[in-house]
Amino acid sequence: MAGEQKNHFTMGIVDDLTGHSLPEEAAPDTAPTDMIQCKFWGLGGDGTVGTNKNSIKIIGDHTDKHIQAYFQYDSKKTGGITISHLRFGDSPIKSSYYINKADFVACHNSAYLNKYDMISDVKPGGTFLLDCQWTDAELDAHLPASVKSYIANNNVKFYTINATQLAINLGNAKVKNTVLQSAFFTLAKILPAEEANGYMKYMATKSYLKKGQAIVDLNHAAIDAGKDALHEVAVPESWKDAGKTAPAAKLEGKRADLMSFVNDVVVPVGAMKGDSLAVSTFAKYADGTFPQGSAAYEKRGVAVTVPQWNPEHCIQCNNCAFVCPHACIRPFAMTEEEAAGAPEVTKFAAKPVLKTNYKFTMSVSPLDCMGCTLCVKACPVNKNEKLGTALEMKPIATQLDQQAAYDYAVNNVSEKSELVATTIKGSQFKQPLLEYSGSCAGCAETSYARLITQLFGERMYISNATGCSSIWGGSAPATPYTVNNATGRGPAWANSLFEDNAEHGLGMYVGQKAIRDKLIGYVKELREGCKSEEKAAVIDNYLNTLNDGKANEAATKALVAMLEACDCENPLKAKILAEKSYLSKKAVWIFGGDGWAYDIGFGGLDHVLASGEDVNVMVFDTEVYSNTGGQASKASNIGQVAQFAAAGKAIGKKNLAEIAMSYGYVYVAQIAMGADMNQTLKAIAEAEAYPGPSIIIGYAPCEMHSIKGGMANCQEEMKKAVEAGYWQMFRYNPALKAEGKNPFTLDSKEPTASYQDFINGEARYTRLAQQFPERAKELFAKAEATAKAKFERLKKLVEFYNV
């Protein structure tokens, strides 16, 4: 062994603190000469992984080649990066590592070119395929200098294809993956064209028949379209001298601690260069805490189309912001001075914000948008052809100028406290403290969570169960929970295990309560010796609002200001100020999905609800274990197809809400944002205000449901679910008993739509009808009868509690 020898060494880690790491050298290419290595950079949810699985099966089943496939996934949900590594050749494949020298590289999202170094993976003389909308002339302007230089100097065969537009022309943007698969087989030439075409269609039928013949036909059309859509780019000689892409400038912001984290950790990890970071980079984060708000600097730009706001038709209802899963469309009320400083591209409505002189703008961040279209569908103006169109989806390239307007508004426009209210419109004038989470396009979970942060985020603790909500809520290193620009305060978030999250959240509550109770004792003692009427009034105001979160927040500020301004030597002052952050009433929330709440974590959840302590539970009910592939759970409904329920779930859904109501002292609500925004808002506000345990169960349509039309219809699907009697909305508020009022409110009306028609709009049910039609008929009838019986029981509860 040459050079310095070490004991207790590490490899693959740059340990500049202990000095125990060994230096790495460039790895040689040891692949057999007959091996073909291919690498595909895709977007989570675009089907790239699925079609590559089919492609490698086709090669393995219909040639004599040895095959291997490995797939990398981002921790982000739909919209995160995926990388497919495919190998095939005549020799046995023994490679157990990622491909870093590929014969073929495909980039399925042009936004990746400026973020990842994928071109250097192409071997000299290899092939590079880019899905983009650019002409040859536009390529020169859009391609980074390093990409152009590498292609030209390494004799790379360069092809483009506008697969996204082809798929849109066919009627569904999601089949672009099939277009690209067809293009790959055309370039690979591993099978005769007609044979490859037939095999691809067979695999497409096998993969998509469960979603209906129309989807199968659509994929067959995409296969036919892809084989003839390739365009070979004549690489200009001038590209050889393009040089290297200039390194990006360091990102800047108002929070020094955050910017240090973003530039040192988030940016390199986001560019998939995290393995090269030295150990010393993480020394200041050794306790596992990260500064909030770093997701704002990811700016992934993965949407194909984003909303364009047309101010002349807007009625300023703020519905669009209310449903947005990613907090990337927001209303702003600007003073004349703020409006004067805004970029020229900023749009303003002709009418000011109601009863004020503030100028109104609805601003969109195209680089953070996921293109789900929920905002467009939530707009009441768009539902009336006579009123025009207030929001419409446009290609992202046409809206990039609006990024400057959005960034200005976020960073320079103050909140107008007089506009903030617990209403649909008023809640959206409050800064969201969950933003750009990377959840699936159209996600219902983040719409709920974002709204909760707008109501209570500056005094909020969150204990988050492992699952979807922990992935979009805290995927290292980017953190979507953030702080209020003016106060610098935001949710304190922690992720617990799948099974003990409720207990973890209760522990957070009990811990801070013990400190707060001690401080309250000091304040009471201070009050006893207070001689000043003015100071006594401040102390009394604090003590009189201890259990009112909003009022106590203001009272705490006044108390702290008084103590800090006082030049007295009272030892109680020092004790109180030493832990002043614990003085105000906190909103402790426990977040998790149905897999946690109904199943694995139910024992702990039940314990916490029974404790009587003032904690709030938010259950994101997708009716499947969404984060782990869609398994059946106790939250799954009769007739639903999922993993471990391939022939449809035969037994009913657990009634978590009524179990919680049986205690009599737990606030309980079932909500569905798309069905009734006001009921959702009211339930969340009541739950937090209730001085005891509360649980809210929010219906959350999911990608796993395979909704007809996709997640663009998420909010509308909630409305349909309630109208069909599939989901019921109600609130049980024990505090109303003391007022002599009925504590139970049934917010759902009698079903007005067909239950069977509703479930036939989701493939998780129609799949059963296709495969087991007789069983489907039986189970669907049973499910409908169960839903009707549940609604009748809820009506009786109205009478039961009306005493």
C-alpha positions, 0 to 999 in steps of 0.5 A: 500500500503506497503512501501513508498507512492508517488504522481505522480509515474510511473510504468515500468520505472526506473526513477533514476533521479526524483525518481518517479518510483515504483519498479517492482516485477516478474509477476506471471503466471495467465494464465488458466491451460488449456491454451497453450502458444506458442512463435516463434522467426522469421526473418523478411521476412522469412514467420514466421508471415504469417504461424503463422497467418494461424496456429492460424486460423486453430486452431480456425476454426477446434477446439473448442479452444479459440484463440489469436495471437499477433505479434511483429515486429522489426522496421528493414525491412526484416531481422529484428526480429519478435516474434509471440505470440499464445495462445489457450485453452478451457477457454476464453483468457483475457491475454493482454500482451506478453507471457513470460512463454510459453509451446512451443518456436521456434527459427527460426534463430540460430544466435538469441541464442547468442543475445536474452534470449529466452530459459528462456521463456520456462516453465519447462517441455515445448518444445523448437524447434531450426532451425539449421544445427548442429548435436547433437555433434555440438550442444554442441559447438554452444549452449550458456552455459545458454541455455544448462543449462536451458534445462537440469535443467528444463526438456525441450523437445528439438527438432532440424530441418534443415528447411533452408536446407530442403527448399533449397532442395525443391527449395526455401529457403523462404518456410522454414516457411512452413516446420516449421509450419508443424513441430509445428503441429506435436509437438502440436498434437492439431489436428490429423496429417492428418487433420492438414496436409490438413488444412495447405495445404488449407491455403497455397493454399489460401495464395499463389495462387495469386503468382501462382500454382508453389508456392502453390505446393512448399508450399505443398511439404514443409508441407509434408517434415516438419512433418517428419523432426523433431529430438529429442535431447537426452539432455546430463546430463553434460549440467546441469553443463554448468553454465551461459554464460559469459557476453559479453565484452564491445565493443571497438572503436576509438570514445569514444562518440560512444562506450559509446552510443553503450555499454550503449544503442544500445547493451541492446536495441538490446538484447530487454532489453531496457525497463530495462534501467534507465532514466539516461542512456538517459540524455546525449541524451535528445536533440534527437541527436545520434552519427552516426555509431552505426549500425556497432556494431549490427553484426546480422549475419542473412544471410544463405549464403554470398559471397566468393571472389575468387581473381584469377578471379576478374577483379577489376571492383568494380561492386559488391560494387557499387550495394551492399545495405548494404555496406558490400562488399568493395574494399581496396587498401593497401600499402605494410605496410598495407597488411603486418599487415592484418590477414592471412586470407586476400585475395589479387589479383595477380595484383596490383590496376591499375597504382599503387603498392597498393595490391587489396582486395575485403573484405566481412563482413559475419556478416553484409551481408543479403545474397541478391546475388546482388553482385554475379549477378552484377559481369561481370566475373560470366556472362562468364563461360570461365572466372571462378567465381569471387564471389559465395555464400557460407554458412555463417559458411564457411566465418566467418573467413573473418570477421577479414579481413574485420574489419582490412581493415575498421579500418586500411586501409586508403583511397587512394585519387588518386583512388577516382573518379566519376566513377563506380570503383573510387567511391567505393574506397571512404568509404560509409557513409551509412552502415549495414542499415537493409533494405530488402535484395536486397533493391534498395533504400539503393544502391542509398543512399549509393552511394550518401554518397560516393560522398558527404557524408562528407559535406551532410545534409539529410532531410528524409521523414517518410517511408522506407528510415526513417526506414532503415535510422534512426531506434533508437537506431542504426544509419547506417549513419556514419562518415569518419574514417579520417575526422570524418565527415559524413551526418547530418541526420534528419527525418521529417514528411511524409507530410512536408519533402521538406519544412523541407529540405528547412529550413535546407538549408536556415538556414545554408545558412543564417549563411554561407552568414554572414561568407562570409561577414566577409571573404570579409571584412577580405580580404579588410584589408589583406596586406599579398599576401600569405594570400590574395591568400588563402582568394581569393581561398575560395571566388572564389570557393564558389559554387563548393562543392568539390573545396570549401571544400579544400579551406575552410580547407586552410582558417581555417588553416590559421586563426587558425595559425595566431596570429593576434588580428583581431576580424573577425578571432574569428567571422569566427572561431566560426562558421567555420563548416558553411564556406564550401558549403554543399550538402543539400539532401531531401530523400523520397519515392514515397508516399511522393513525388507523393502524400502526400508531393507533395505540399511541394515538388512543393513549394521547387522545385519552390523556385530556391534554391540549394537543391537536392531531391532523390525520391526512386520510388517503385511505392507503399507505401512500408513501410505501406503494399503496397497501390496504389499511384499516382506513381503506374502504370496501371494494378498494383494490390495493396491495394485500387487497388485490381482490378488493377489500371485503371489510369496512373502514375503521370508524376512527372519528366515532372511536375518538368521540366516544370519550366525550371530551375530545374535539373531533372533525371530519373535513374535505377542503374541496367540498367546503372550504369554510367548514375546513377552516372552521374545524381547524380553528375550533380544534386549536381553540378547544382546551383539550385533545382534538383530532381532525381527519381530512379526506386527502385524494392521492395519486394512488387513487388513480382519479380519472383526469389525474390529481388536477381533479383532487379538490373536485374529487373531494366535493364529489366524495361528499355529494355521493355520500362516500365521505361525511363532514361533521364536527363534535365540539365538547365545549358547546355542552357547557353553553347548552348547545348541541356539540355535534354538527353534521355539515354534510347534506343528504347525498345528491349524487350516485355512490357507484358513479363516484367510485367508478371515477377512480381506478382503485375501484374500477380495477376490481370491476375489470378483473372480478366483475361479480365480486365488484358488484357485490362489494360495491353494493355493500360499500354503498349500503355501509355509506348510507347506514353511516350517514343515517347514524350521523343524523341520529347523533345530531338528535342524540346529542341534542339534549 
